[in-house]
Amino acid sequence: MRSELVEKRSHAIRDMFARVANRYDLLNHLLSLGVDMHWRRRVTRRVVRAAPTVVLDACTGTGDLALSLGKTERVIGSDFCLPMLRHARRKTRQRGSGLGLAAADALSMPLRDESVDVVTVAFGVRNFEDLDDGLEELIRVLGPNGLFLILEFSKPKGIFAPILEWWARRVLPWVGKVVSRDSEAYVYLPESIRTFPEGEEMCSLLREHGLVEVKMVPLTWGVATLYEGVKPRRG
Ligand SMILES: C[S@@+](CC[C@H](N)C(=O)[O-])C[C@H]1O[C@@H](n2cnc3c(N)ncnc32)[C@H](O)[C@@H]1O
């Protein structure tokens, strides 16, 4: 079954996340058996090493990654889905965090050129209506020598690949539907992973967008991959 949502119209993506927002965190931890927290910690460690002053976590969703960057002077979590942001705001208050939240489309950020030191996007770029436009916009707000980090699902490799693919194709849509009561979102998830650029293809794309020192680290048999690149200084 091919989900029409793989066409990725922004309004359809926003509506889909709005429908699952209440169950999003629970399903994340359940479907990844808690490994998603380990993946976000990898990103956090990389950000902390870069010692930035301002971090933008685009597509922040319910804010888990942005909230884990607490030691950074200023963290902005942005997303275009208000129900997801509401959960981020609740957690921000509960934890007494100074996280700043903004309702914004990643393809048109209300930020000045080169105004942040690090941009992170966890499981967000796969949903962009236009991937090139989204990358260009996020790289626009990144300062010279700034670090761009993308955490995204990829296709599993190695001996566990058949089991993990079975899990994604059969178990995940079923559990997702039962828990979220939404029939589309968790069909869209494996389908969007299958059709999204990954590995070297993604690295080449980041280079085409002008980033240097591009690297990738496959995580958990390649179920997710952490990509990084640096925006070069001009001149
Ligand atoms: C799979 S969730 C990831 C949330 C969070 N980063 C995490 O790691 O759990 C994807 C999020 O990206 C947001 N999103 C997708 N496309 C977006 C866009 N063009 N602009 C802003 N947010 C977007 C969705 O609203 C959703 O909250």
The ligand as an ORCA input file, in Angstrom:
! r2SCAN-3c Opt
* xyz 0 1
  C       9.182     12.622     13.479
  S       8.920     14.136     14.281
  C      10.479     14.407     15.067
  C      10.354     15.259     16.304
  C      11.632     15.378     17.133
  N      12.688     16.035     16.426
  C      12.085     14.025     17.628
  O      13.263     13.703     17.485
  O      11.273     13.293     18.197
  C       8.986     15.258     12.944
  C       8.608     16.677     13.324
  O       8.970     17.524     12.226
  C       7.984     18.515     12.097
  N       8.076     19.043     10.728
  C       8.003     18.361      9.570
  N       8.161     19.187      8.522
  C       8.347     20.426      9.044
  C       8.569     21.706      8.484
  N       8.604     21.900      7.160
  N       8.734     22.753      9.306
  C       8.678     22.586     10.659
  N       8.446     21.406     11.261
  C       8.297     20.338     10.447
  C       6.679     17.812     12.417
  O       5.667     18.706     12.773
  C       7.121     16.907     13.556
  O       6.927     17.524     14.806
*
